[in-house]
Amino acid sequence: MSTKTEATVKMNKVQWFWTWVIGSVILRLILVYFPQNLNLSSRPEVSTPLTSIRRLAEGYWLKQSSMSPYAGSMYHGSPLLLTLLGPLTVTKIEGQPDHLLCSLVFVMADVVTAMLICAAGKKLQVAYGSSLESVGLHQLSEDSDILPSGDFAALVYLWNPFTIVACVGLSTSVIENLMIVLTLYGACARVAPLAAFGWVIATHLSLYPAILIIPVVLLFGYGPDAPPRKLFRQRKNLELDDSTSSDRNCLEDESVNEKRMLKVFSWRPVVLLLFWVLLWSSYVLILCGIYVQQHGGLQEMFKRSYGFILTIQDLSPNIGVFWYFFAEVFDFFRSFFLIVFHGNILLLIVPLAIRLNHRPCFLAFVYIVLSSILKSYPSVGDSALYLGLLGLFAYELKDMQYSFFLFSGFVGVSLFSPVMHNLWIWRGTGNANFYFATAIGYALLQIILVIESVSTMLNHDRMLTKLSTAKLQNVKS
């Protein structure tokens, strides 16, 4: 009888999940059919010089006119995106909204991204539950199974207003998010070709996902997130100290399992990953070289795409902080501050990797938030990704402080940003400081999110260590 009840509950959860997924798709399709898609594709919060569908359409038109897609200063994205999405920008169906086919592709990309987040969350939850059981924290393992973090994270991603706005506004950040999540899923499942493909394409599209190679390598080397490895060592030492000679023989027989739970770094899957990274990188470079061989080759592509990102040539307003700063700084100091701003990401990579090496998936989440803060041309699509991934750690971060403050802050920034932009650009009753104030507030919210999430995760690890040690001491006494 209980088995039938459990099966019924499980079936109800599945139906409930897919009902919300279908609802999110219907909402997107309704918004796509609004007049001019609510004009979201022209919003600076949604479209940037790198993610604008209008710039991509311009680049495709230039290519079709036998000109370089990078001629002028319009397009700065990947040639591969021109090949895949370019034809859809000129294909129109009579009586239907412009770029309808692009909209459908972006809706499907959002759904696939959510399903990959869900699948990655389930793998993380299973691995984390088995790790808790191995250190004797069975009750915590059962509690963590109550909340299906994969389903929760997928729905958070699909129903996040930032995700919906980026999709309806035809921001190519939707494709970039898909590739990043594909990388994380491939790493959690230890499928080297899939993880390598996602990482190569994501890095090719935006450059900043390159730093995700560190958590991906840790996922292949150590496996999914687990409690601190010193917790397993402490438990093993306490068991050895308390065991008799016969018990020691039993413990020696279980040495293989202990080594497995200690999660010794494995180099073989990492080498396989690097091989596939090299293979996919070569393939992408060959394709791009063929596409732009008559228009300056790969050197021109690197200059117009990655060079454009690193030198911050376009100072049009966005929700980041770089545009305002470099509009005010003297040209003499420009190179110095470019190094300082871009170096901030590099300075934070190693310390975070050392401290969070036992939680590579959470480390990837932190890296994504940091890159979205320090990006040259950020958009709400970046926030949509890390807020969705935040749901994967709902159980570990349930005690996070300032969660209501952060929620209210994101809502406030979302409302004030278009208002301040309108006062500055269209009504002329404000100035750039009005809009920049919302960008500063947005950056501060993301910084608080990083600090609070990392500190809460570390406190959760300390709590696990104390509980496990106390339980062993009780058993000994």
C-alpha positions as CSV (number, residue, x, y, z in Angstrom):
1,M,0.0,0.0,0.0
2,S,2.8,2.4,0.9
3,T,4.5,1.6,-2.4
4,K,1.4,2.6,-4.3
5,T,1.2,5.8,-2.3
6,E,4.8,6.7,-3.0
7,A,4.3,6.0,-6.7
8,T,1.2,8.3,-6.7
9,V,3.0,11.1,-4.9
10,K,5.9,10.8,-7.3
11,M,3.6,10.9,-10.3
12,N,1.8,13.9,-8.9
13,K,5.2,15.7,-8.5
14,V,6.1,14.9,-12.1
15,Q,2.8,16.2,-13.4
16,W,3.1,19.3,-11.3
17,F,6.6,19.9,-12.6
18,W,5.7,19.6,-16.3
19,T,2.6,21.7,-15.8
20,W,4.8,24.6,-14.7
21,V,7.3,24.0,-17.5
22,I,4.5,24.1,-20.2
23,G,3.1,27.2,-18.5
24,S,6.4,29.0,-18.8
25,V,6.6,28.1,-22.5
26,I,3.0,29.4,-23.1
27,L,3.9,32.6,-21.3
28,R,6.9,33.1,-23.6
29,L,4.8,32.5,-26.7
30,I,2.2,35.0,-25.6
31,L,4.8,37.6,-25.0
32,V,6.4,36.9,-28.4
33,Y,3.1,37.8,-30.1
34,F,2.8,41.1,-28.3
35,P,3.3,44.2,-30.6
36,Q,7.0,44.4,-31.3
37,N,7.8,42.0,-28.5
38,L,7.4,44.9,-26.0
39,N,10.4,46.4,-27.7
40,L,12.6,44.4,-25.3
41,S,15.3,43.8,-27.9
42,S,16.3,47.5,-27.8
43,R,16.6,47.7,-24.0
44,P,20.2,48.2,-22.7
45,E,19.5,45.8,-19.8
46,V,18.6,43.0,-22.3
47,S,20.7,43.6,-25.4
48,T,24.4,44.5,-25.4
49,P,26.8,45.0,-28.3
50,L,27.6,41.3,-28.0
51,T,24.1,39.8,-27.5
52,S,21.9,42.0,-29.7
53,I,19.8,40.2,-32.3
54,R,19.7,43.4,-34.4
55,R,23.5,43.6,-34.6
56,L,23.6,39.9,-35.5
57,A,21.1,40.6,-38.3
58,E,23.3,43.5,-39.5
59,G,26.4,41.3,-39.5
60,Y,24.5,38.6,-41.5
61,W,23.4,41.3,-44.0
62,L,27.0,42.4,-44.5
63,K,28.1,38.9,-45.0
64,Q,25.4,38.3,-47.6
65,S,26.5,41.5,-49.3
66,S,30.0,40.0,-49.7
67,M,31.4,42.3,-47.0
68,S,33.1,41.5,-43.8
69,P,30.5,40.9,-41.0
70,Y,32.8,42.9,-38.8
71,A,32.8,45.9,-41.1
72,G,31.9,49.1,-39.2
73,S,31.2,48.7,-35.6
74,M,28.0,46.8,-35.4
75,Y,28.7,43.1,-35.0
76,H,31.3,41.7,-32.6
77,G,30.0,38.1,-32.0
78,S,30.9,34.7,-33.3
79,P,30.8,33.7,-37.0
80,L,29.1,30.5,-35.9
81,L,26.1,32.4,-34.6
82,L,25.8,34.2,-37.9
83,T,25.7,30.8,-39.6
84,L,23.1,29.4,-37.3
85,L,20.8,32.4,-36.4
86,G,21.6,34.7,-39.4
87,P,19.2,33.0,-41.9
88,L,16.4,33.0,-39.3
89,T,16.6,36.8,-38.9
90,V,15.7,37.3,-42.6
91,T,13.2,34.6,-42.9
92,K,9.7,36.1,-42.2
93,I,6.3,34.5,-42.2
94,E,3.5,36.7,-43.5
95,G,1.1,37.8,-40.7
96,Q,3.5,36.6,-38.0
97,P,5.9,38.7,-35.8
98,D,9.4,39.5,-37.0
99,H,12.1,37.1,-36.0
100,L,9.4,34.5,-35.0
101,L,11.7,31.6,-35.9
102,C,14.5,33.1,-33.7
103,S,12.0,33.4,-30.9
104,L,11.0,29.8,-31.2
105,V,14.7,28.7,-31.2
106,F,15.3,30.8,-28.0
107,V,12.2,29.3,-26.3
108,M,13.5,25.8,-27.0
109,A,16.9,26.8,-25.8
110,D,15.5,28.0,-22.5
111,V,13.6,24.7,-22.0
112,V,16.6,22.6,-22.8
113,T,18.7,24.7,-20.4
114,A,16.1,24.1,-17.7
115,M,16.1,20.3,-18.3
116,L,19.9,20.2,-18.1
117,I,19.8,22.1,-14.8
118,C,17.2,19.6,-13.5
119,A,19.3,16.6,-14.6
120,A,22.5,18.1,-13.1
121,G,20.7,18.9,-9.9
122,K,19.5,15.2,-9.6
123,K,23.0,14.0,-10.0
124,L,24.3,16.4,-7.4
125,Q,21.6,15.4,-5.0
126,V,22.3,11.7,-5.3
127,A,26.0,12.2,-4.9
128,Y,25.6,14.5,-2.0
129,G,23.2,12.2,-0.2
130,S,25.5,9.2,-0.5
131,S,28.4,11.3,0.9
132,L,26.3,12.3,3.9
133,E,25.4,8.7,4.5
134,S,29.0,7.6,4.3
135,V,29.8,9.9,7.3
136,G,26.9,8.7,9.3
137,L,24.6,11.7,8.7
138,H,21.6,9.7,7.6
139,Q,19.0,12.2,8.9
140,L,20.5,15.1,6.9
141,S,20.6,12.9,3.8
142,E,16.9,12.2,4.1
143,D,16.2,15.9,4.7
144,S,18.1,16.9,1.6
145,D,16.1,14.4,-0.5
146,I,12.8,16.1,0.6
147,L,13.5,19.2,-1.6
148,P,14.2,18.1,-5.2
149,S,16.8,20.8,-5.9
150,G,17.0,20.0,-9.6
151,D,13.3,20.5,-10.2
152,F,13.3,23.6,-8.1
153,A,16.3,25.1,-9.9
154,A,14.8,24.4,-13.3
155,L,11.5,26.1,-12.4
156,V,13.4,29.1,-10.9
157,Y,15.3,29.4,-14.2
158,L,12.2,29.1,-16.4
159,W,10.0,31.5,-14.4
160,N,12.7,34.0,-13.6
161,P,11.6,37.4,-15.1
162,F,15.2,38.0,-16.2
163,T,15.2,34.7,-18.2
164,I,11.8,35.5,-19.8
165,V,12.9,39.0,-20.7
166,A,16.2,37.8,-22.2
167,C,14.3,35.1,-24.3
168,V,11.5,37.4,-25.5
169,G,14.1,40.2,-26.1
170,L,16.1,37.8,-28.4
171,S,19.3,38.2,-26.5
172,T,21.9,35.7,-27.6
173,S,22.9,35.3,-23.9
174,V,20.2,32.5,-24.0
175,I,22.5,30.4,-26.2
176,E,25.5,31.2,-24.1
177,N,23.6,30.1,-20.9
178,L,22.7,26.8,-22.7
179,M,26.4,26.1,-23.4
180,I,27.5,26.9,-19.9
181,V,24.8,24.6,-18.4
182,L,25.7,21.9,-20.9
183,T,29.3,22.2,-19.6
184,L,28.2,21.7,-16.0
185,Y,25.9,18.8,-16.8
186,G,28.6,17.1,-18.8
187,A,31.0,17.6,-16.0
188,C,28.6,16.3,-13.3
189,A,27.9,13.2,-15.5
190,R,31.6,12.9,-16.4
191,V,30.9,12.9,-20.1
192,A,34.1,14.5,-21.4
193,P,33.0,15.2,-25.1
194,L,29.8,16.9,-23.9
195,A,31.5,19.0,-21.2
196,A,34.4,20.0,-23.5
197,F,32.0,21.0,-26.3
198,G,29.9,23.2,-24.0
199,W,33.0,24.9,-22.5
200,V,34.6,25.5,-25.9
201,I,31.5,27.0,-27.5
202,A,30.6,29.1,-24.3
203,T,34.2,30.5,-24.3
204,H,34.1,31.2,-28.0
205,L,30.9,33.1,-27.6
206,S,31.8,35.3,-24.6
207,L,35.4,34.6,-23.5
208,Y,34.5,34.9,-19.7
209,P,33.3,31.2,-19.4
210,A,37.0,30.3,-19.9
211,I,37.5,30.5,-16.1
212,L,35.0,27.6,-15.7
213,I,37.7,25.2,-16.8
214,I,38.8,25.1,-13.1
215,P,35.5,23.8,-11.6
216,V,35.1,21.5,-14.6
217,V,38.5,19.9,-14.0
218,L,37.6,19.5,-10.3
219,L,34.3,17.9,-11.2
220,F,36.2,15.4,-13.4
221,G,39.0,14.9,-10.9
222,Y,37.0,14.7,-7.6
223,G,33.4,14.2,-8.7
224,P,30.3,16.2,-7.7
225,D,30.0,18.4,-4.6
226,A,30.5,16.7,-1.3
227,P,31.3,17.6,2.4
228,P,34.9,18.6,3.1
229,R,37.3,15.8,2.5
230,K,38.9,16.4,6.0
231,L,35.6,15.2,7.4
232,F,36.1,11.7,5.9
233,R,39.7,11.7,7.2
234,Q,38.6,12.7,10.7
235,R,36.0,10.0,10.8
236,K,38.4,7.4,9.6
237,N,41.0,8.4,12.2
238,L,38.5,8.3,15.0
239,E,37.3,4.8,13.9
240,L,40.8,3.6,13.8
241,D,41.6,4.9,17.2
242,D,38.6,3.3,18.8
243,S,38.8,-0.1,17.0
244,T,40.2,-3.3,18.3
245,S,42.7,-5.5,16.5
246,S,39.9,-7.6,14.9
247,D,38.1,-4.4,14.0
248,R,41.2,-3.1,12.4
249,N,41.3,-6.0,10.0
250,C,37.7,-5.3,9.0
251,L,38.6,-1.7,8.4
252,E,41.6,-2.7,6.3
253,D,39.3,-4.8,4.2
254,E,37.2,-1.6,3.6
255,S,40.2,0.5,2.6
256,V,39.1,0.6,-1.1
257,N,35.7,2.1,-0.1
258,E,37.4,4.6,2.2
259,K,39.8,5.8,-0.5
260,R,36.8,6.2,-2.8
261,M,35.0,8.3,-0.3
262,L,38.1,10.4,0.4
263,K,37.8,11.3,-3.3
264,V,41.5,11.2,-4.4
265,F,42.0,13.3,-7.5
266,S,41.8,11.2,-10.6
267,W,43.9,12.4,-13.6
268,R,42.7,10.0,-16.2
269,P,39.2,11.7,-16.8
270,V,40.9,15.1,-16.7
271,V,43.4,14.1,-19.4
272,L,40.5,12.8,-21.5
273,L,38.6,16.1,-21.0
274,L,41.7,18.2,-22.1
275,F,42.0,16.0,-25.2
276,W,38.4,16.7,-26.2
277,V,38.8,20.4,-25.4
278,L,41.8,20.5,-27.8
279,L,39.8,18.6,-30.4
280,W,36.7,20.8,-30.2
281,S,38.8,24.0,-30.1
282,S,40.6,23.0,-33.3
283,Y,37.3,22.2,-35.0
284,V,35.8,25.6,-34.0
285,L,38.8,27.5,-35.1
286,I,38.9,25.7,-38.5
287,L,35.2,26.5,-39.0
288,C,35.6,30.1,-38.1
289,G,38.7,30.4,-40.3
290,I,36.8,29.1,-43.3
291,Y,34.0,31.5,-42.6
292,V,36.2,34.6,-42.4
293,Q,39.1,33.7,-44.6
294,Q,38.1,36.3,-47.2
295,H,37.7,39.0,-44.5
296,G,40.9,39.2,-42.6
297,G,41.0,35.6,-41.2
298,L,41.1,34.6,-37.6
299,Q,43.3,37.6,-36.6
300,E,40.5,40.0,-37.6
301,M,37.9,37.8,-35.8
302,F,39.9,37.9,-32.6
303,K,40.5,41.6,-32.8
304,R,36.8,42.4,-33.5
305,S,35.4,40.0,-30.9
306,Y,37.8,39.2,-28.0
307,G,39.6,42.5,-28.5
308,F,36.3,44.3,-28.4
309,I,35.5,42.7,-25.1
310,L,38.9,43.3,-23.5
311,T,39.4,46.9,-24.7
312,I,35.8,48.0,-24.0
313,Q,35.5,50.1,-27.1
314,D,31.7,50.5,-27.0
315,L,30.6,52.8,-24.1
316,S,26.9,52.7,-24.7
317,P,25.0,52.4,-21.4
318,N,24.3,49.0,-19.8
319,I,23.7,47.5,-16.4
320,G,27.4,47.2,-15.8
321,V,29.8,49.8,-14.3
322,F,32.6,49.8,-17.0
323,W,30.8,52.1,-19.5
324,Y,30.5,55.0,-17.1
325,F,34.0,54.7,-15.6
326,F,35.8,54.5,-19.0
327,A,33.7,57.4,-20.4
328,E,35.2,59.6,-17.6
329,V,38.8,58.3,-17.3
330,F,41.6,60.0,-19.2
331,D,42.9,58.1,-22.2
332,F,46.4,58.2,-20.7
333,F,45.2,55.9,-17.8
334,R,42.9,53.7,-19.9
335,S,45.3,50.8,-20.4
336,F,46.2,50.8,-16.7
337,F,42.6,50.6,-15.6
338,L,41.8,47.9,-18.2
339,I,44.4,45.7,-16.6
340,V,43.1,46.5,-13.1
341,F,39.4,45.8,-13.9
342,H,40.1,42.6,-15.9
343,G,42.7,41.4,-13.3
344,N,40.1,41.4,-10.6
345,I,38.6,38.2,-11.9
346,L,42.0,36.5,-12.2
347,L,42.9,37.5,-8.6
348,L,39.8,35.8,-7.2
349,I,40.0,32.6,-9.1
350,V,42.8,30.7,-7.2
351,P,41.8,31.6,-3.6
352,L,38.2,30.5,-4.3
353,A,39.3,27.3,-6.0
354,I,41.5,26.4,-3.0
355,R,38.8,27.0,-0.5
356,L,35.9,25.5,-2.4
357,N,37.7,22.6,-4.2
358,H,35.4,20.1,-2.5
359,R,32.3,21.8,-4.0
360,P,33.2,22.4,-7.7
361,C,29.6,22.9,-8.9
362,F,29.1,25.7,-6.3
363,L,32.5,27.1,-7.3
364,A,31.2,27.3,-10.9
365,F,28.2,29.2,-9.6
366,V,30.4,31.7,-7.8
367,Y,32.6,32.2,-10.9
368,I,29.5,32.9,-13.0
369,V,28.3,35.6,-10.5
370,L,31.8,37.2,-10.4
371,S,32.1,37.2,-14.2
372,S,28.6,38.8,-14.5
373,I,29.7,41.6,-12.1
374,L,33.0,42.3,-13.9
375,K,31.9,41.7,-17.5
376,S,32.5,44.5,-20.0
377,Y,28.9,44.2,-21.4
378,P,26.6,42.4,-18.9
379,S,22.9,41.8,-19.3
380,V,20.0,40.4,-17.4
381,G,20.7,37.1,-19.1
382,D,23.8,36.6,-17.0
383,S,21.7,37.1,-13.8
384,A,19.1,34.6,-15.1
385,L,21.7,31.9,-15.3
386,Y,23.2,32.2,-11.8
387,L,19.9,32.8,-10.1
388,G,18.7,29.5,-11.7
389,L,21.9,27.7,-10.6
390,L,21.4,29.1,-7.1
391,G,18.4,26.8,-6.7
392,L,20.7,23.8,-6.9
393,F,22.0,24.6,-3.5
394,A,18.6,25.5,-1.9
395,Y,19.2,23.0,1.0
396,E,22.7,24.1,1.8
397,L,21.9,27.8,1.6
398,K,18.5,27.6,3.4
399,D,20.0,29.6,6.3
400,M,21.4,32.4,4.1
401,Q,20.9,35.9,5.6
402,Y,19.6,38.9,3.8
403,S,17.7,36.7,1.3
404,F,14.6,39.0,1.6
405,F,16.9,42.1,1.2
406,L,18.4,40.6,-2.0
407,F,15.1,39.7,-3.4
408,S,13.7,43.2,-2.8
409,G,16.9,44.7,-4.2
410,F,16.7,42.8,-7.5
411,V,13.0,43.8,-7.8
412,G,13.8,47.4,-7.1
413,V,16.7,47.5,-9.6
414,S,14.5,45.9,-12.2
415,L,11.9,48.6,-11.8
416,F,14.1,51.6,-11.4
417,S,16.5,50.8,-14.2
418,P,14.1,51.4,-17.1
419,V,12.6,54.5,-15.3
420,M,16.0,56.1,-14.9
421,H,17.0,55.3,-18.5
422,N,13.8,56.9,-19.7
423,L,14.4,60.0,-17.6
424,W,17.9,60.4,-19.0
425,I,17.6,59.4,-22.6
426,W,14.0,60.3,-23.6
427,R,12.6,62.9,-21.3
428,G,15.9,64.7,-20.7
429,T,15.0,65.4,-17.1
430,G,17.9,63.3,-15.7
431,N,21.5,62.6,-16.5
432,A,23.8,59.6,-16.7
433,N,24.2,59.5,-13.0
434,F,20.6,58.5,-12.6
435,Y,21.1,55.3,-14.7
436,F,24.5,54.6,-13.3
437,A,23.1,54.6,-9.7
438,T,21.0,51.6,-10.6
439,A,24.0,49.9,-12.1
440,I,26.0,50.5,-8.9
441,G,23.1,49.1,-6.9
442,Y,22.9,46.1,-9.1
443,A,26.6,45.4,-8.7
444,L,26.4,45.7,-4.9
445,L,23.5,43.2,-4.8
446,Q,25.6,40.7,-6.7
447,I,28.6,41.3,-4.4
448,I,26.4,40.7,-1.4
449,L,25.0,37.6,-3.0
450,V,28.5,36.1,-3.5
451,I,29.6,36.9,0.0
452,E,26.5,35.6,1.7
453,S,26.3,32.4,-0.3
454,V,30.0,31.5,0.2
455,S,29.9,32.2,3.9
456,T,26.6,30.3,4.3
457,M,28.1,27.3,2.4
458,L,31.2,27.3,4.5
459,N,29.1,27.5,7.7
460,H,27.1,24.5,6.4
461,D,30.3,22.6,6.0
462,R,31.4,23.4,9.5
463,M,28.0,22.3,10.8
464,L,28.5,18.9,9.0
465,T,31.9,18.5,10.6
466,K,30.6,19.2,14.1
467,L,27.7,16.9,13.7
468,S,29.8,14.0,12.4
469,T,32.4,14.4,15.1
470,A,29.8,14.6,17.8
471,K,28.1,11.5,16.6
472,L,31.3,9.5,16.5
473,Q,32.2,10.7,20.1
474,N,28.7,9.6,21.3
475,V,29.2,6.1,19.7
476,K,32.6,5.8,21.4
477,S,31.2,6.7,24.8
